[in-house]
Amino acid sequence: MSVALERELDTFRRELPKLLAVPGNQGRFVLIHGETVAGLYQSFDDGVAAGYDLFGLDSFMVKEVIDHEKPGYFSRNLKCRT
């Protein structure tokens, strides 16, 4: 069984050093579809909008081009049922 967006994440990891080598790319957002880098955008929202325009409901990923990913925090805030 494959994980959702596994190909896109592999593509991001493979392409990240090349993306970071270009001045001005750090902090931008990359749009990835399958094994293709489909574009770079100033904001996450711009990347998502372009992804829907280009790929519709097909899978795509938008990630920030940074050298160290910041961990996120979230809580499910679940209540146990008995």
Stockholm file with secondary structure:
# STOCKHOLM 1.0

chainA/1-82         MSVALERELDTFRRELPKLLAVPGNQGRFVLIHGETVAGLYQSFDDGVAAGYDLFGLDSFMVKEVIDHEKPGYFSRNLKCRT
#=GR chainA/1-82 SS CCCTTHHHHHHHHHHHHHHHHSTTCTTCEEEEETTEEEEEESSHHHHHHHHHHHHTTSCCEEEECCSSCCCCCCCCCCCCCC
#=GC SS_cons        CCCTTHHHHHHHHHHHHHHHHSTTCTTCEEEEETTEEEEEESSHHHHHHHHHHHHTTSCCEEEECCSSCCCCCCCCCCCCCC
//
